[in-house]
Amino acid sequence: MLRFIAPLFALCLALPAHASNDSYIARLLNKPVPGGVAVVDLGASAQAPQASYQGRPVLVVKEQDARWLAIVGVPLTIKPGSQQITAKTANGTRTLTFTVASKQYPEQRITLKNQRQVNPNPADLKRIDGELAEQISAYRSFTPGTPSNLLLDKPVSGPLSSKFGVRRFFNGEERNPHAGLDFAVPAGTPIKSPAAGKVILIGNYFFNGNTVFVDHGQGFISMFCHMSKIDVKVGQTVTRGGVVGRVGSTGRATGPHMHWNVSLNDARVDPAIFIGAFQP
């Protein structure tokens, strides 16, 4: 991404932000709710602007009319109301606002036979902390280049078995909300990358089981877990539709299924937005 030196008297204005109603990308992706996506119009410029939200760099893409759009991931923890991003161009810095609407997520109650997957022991917790640090580092990756596609392909063909954002109770105890989509498909089903990218992390984790992270560019990242088999290596480039592994039930899982996370600017967001299946 290009770097700009801010002029001595940088322009710092708080402006309302919105994406044009005629924008294809906005019609597809603009779902500004907790766990959703805000598409913010950065205006037209000869060079790509830089944008950031909550201290994290944001995906910026060019619309057909030469306008630039920020594709902002909104964390599930954000409360409804006004939010701000910072946009930098060769001409200065602006603060743009967007509004987050409310959204209610349902509950899901799951029974696990392995009590350690509900209340891990001290050794498990030490392992979990290390694994979490690895995964957070991967989610915070930010590489240059425009993603091959923003309208993503489904990694597998099958019905949804669990939606994003669901409040989850394991053996009656509430844990973190569901951060992705689950597809009900048989063990061994090939998992295909929904866009081109680079494999930045693989591992076998306490909760996630066999896991693959694919970086699609500019902090736009897919994560697949509970896999029975991993078919890629770290550093490998994958094409859109390339197989990254096979469906399984490793980690904290009650049976074979495909779990898929999508992350923008280190915020886990609803993958349904990117496959045209979002429900308000």
N, C-alpha and C positions, 0 to 999 in steps of 0.2 A: 504494500500500500504506500502511496506517495506520502512524503512528509512535507509539512508546510511550516515555515517560520512565521509565527504570528507577528503582525506589525506592532510597532510601539504602542499605538493607540487602537487596540483590538476592539472590534464591535461586539458588545456584550448586551444583547437585547433579549427579553423574555417575550417570545411570540407564540401564539396559538399554532399548533401544528395539525395538519391533516393531509391525507393523500387524496388526490383528485378522484372524484367519483367515476371518471372515465378510465382510471388506471386498472389494467387487468390484474396487476399484482395486488393492489389494494382490495379488489373484489374477491380475490382468491384467499388472501392471508390476513386481512385486517380484522382481527377478533380480539380487541383490547380488553381482556378480562384477566383475572388472576389465573396464571397457567396458560395464557393465550399469547397473541402476537399483536403488536401495534406497528402499523406501517406509517411512517412519518415522512412527509414531503420535505426534502432538503433544498428544493429549487434547482434551477439549471446552472451549470458551470462547466467550463472547459475541462477542468480536472476533477478527479474524484474527491469529494469531501471525506473527512474523517468524522466519525460520530462515536459517542460513548454514553453509557447509561449505568448509573450506580458504580462508576469507576471502571467499568468493563468496556472494551471496544465492541462496536456493533457492526453487524453485516450491512454493507452499503451496496446497492445495485443501481444500474442505470435503466430508467424506463425508456420506451421507444421514442418519446418526445424530447429526449436529451435531459430530462429531469432526473435527479438522483433521489433514491428512496432509502431510508433506514428501516431495516427489518429487525424490530426490537423484541426480544423475548421478555415476557413479563412473568416474574416468579409467582408461584402459587401463594406465597406469603404476603404479596402486595395487597393492601386494602384498596377498595374502590375510591376513586378521586383523581386528583391531578398529579401527573408525573412529568419529569423533565428529562430531556436529553441535551447533550452539548454537541454542536456541529461546528467543525473547523474547516475553513477554506483558505485560499490564498488571500482573501479579502478580510478575514477576521474570524471572530468567534461569536456564535449565537446560541442562546438557550431557547429551546423549543419545548412546548408543553403538549401533552396528550392526556386524554381522560380514560381511566380504567373503569369499566362498568362492573357490576356485581355478577356473580355466578355461583349457584349452589351445586355442590357435588354430592352424589349419593354415598351410602355406606355399603360396605361389604364385610361379611363375617366369615372367617376361614378357620377351620380346625386342622391343626398340625399334630402328628403323632410324636414328632421329635421336639420335646419341650425346650431343648437348647436353641432351636431356631426362633423361639419366642423370647426366652431369657438366657442369653449366652453366658457361659461361665467366664471367669477372669482370663483364661488363656484365649478363649474365643474372642473376647473383647479386644485384647491386644492385637490379635490378627486382624480383626475388623477395622481397627483404627488405622493400621498400616495400609490395608487395602483401600480404605476410603480416601486416604491421602493420594494414592496413585490415581484413583479415578477422578478426583477433583482436579488434579493437575491436567489430566487428559481433557476434561470438560472445558478447562480454561485455555486450551490451545487456541491460537489465533494466527492463521497463516494467510498470506495474500492469495488472490485469485478469486474469481467469481464462481460460485457453484454451477455445476453443469445444468441443473434444473431445480426450480423451486417447487413446482408441482411434482411431488415425489411418487414413485411407484410403491405399491405395497410390497414388503419384503417376502410375503407368502400370500397365497390365495386361500382364504378360509374365513369363517365367521369370527367376529370379536367375542371374546369370552370375558373380558374385563376392560372397562374404559379408563381413560386418564383421570386423575384427580380424585378417585374414589377414596373415601376415608376407610382405612382397613383396620379390622380388629382380628388379631390372631389369638385363638383360644380365649376370646373375651377381652383381650387387652389391646388398646389402641396403639398403633404404630404409625410410621410415616405414611402419608397418602401415596397412592399408586402413581408413579412418575412416568408411566408409559401406557402403551396399548398391549393387550394380550390377544393373540389369535389362537383359536382352537384348531390345531392341525396335528397330524400324527408325528410320532418320533421318526427322525430321519429325513423329514421334509427339508429340501434345500432352502436356505435363507439367502435372499438376493439383496445386494446393496441397492437402496432406493435412488441413489445418485452416484456419480463417479466420486472417488475420493482416495484417501490414503489411510492405511491401517496404522493407528498411532498407539494402540494398547491392546494386548490380549492377556488373559489371566484366568485362573480358576479361583473364584472368590466364595467366601463363606455364604453370603446371601444370594449372589448372582450366579454362582456356578461358573461354567465355561462362558467367557465373555469376550466380545470384540467391540472395539471403538473404531469408527471410520470418520475421518475428518473430511467434510465436503468443501471446506474453505471458509475463512473469515468467521470462525467460531460456530459454524453450522455443523453439528456433529450428531451422528447416529450411534446408538449403543444397542447391542443385541446380547441377550444373556439366557441362562438355563440351557445352553446348547449341549447336545450330545457329542458333537465333534466340531473342532475349529479347522477350517480349510485354508487359512491365510497366515501370514507372518507379519510381524511388526515391520513397517517401512514399505510394505507391498502396496502398489497402486491397484485399485480395483475399478473396473468399469461399471457403468450403470447396468444393473442386472447381473453383475458378477456374483458368484456364490462365495459367501464368507464362512459358511458352516452349516450345521444340520440341527434341526429342532430336537430338543431333549427335555429333561426334567432335573438337571443338576442344580445344586444350591437349594434355596428355600422354594420348593415347588411341590404342589400336590399331584402333579401329573404332567405329561408332555404338553408343551405349548410354546409359542414364540412370543417373547417379550421384547418390545422395541421402544427405546427412548429417543426423543429428539431434543437437542439442546441448542439454544441461541444465547450468546453472551453469558454463558454459565448459568442459564436459567432453563430448567426442564419445562418444556411446553407440550401442549397436546398434539401428538402426531396426526390426529384426525384432521387438523387444519390443513395439512399438506397433502392429504389424499381426498379432499373434498367431502369428508364425512363428519365435519364438526357440527355439534348440536348445541345451540345456545342454552 
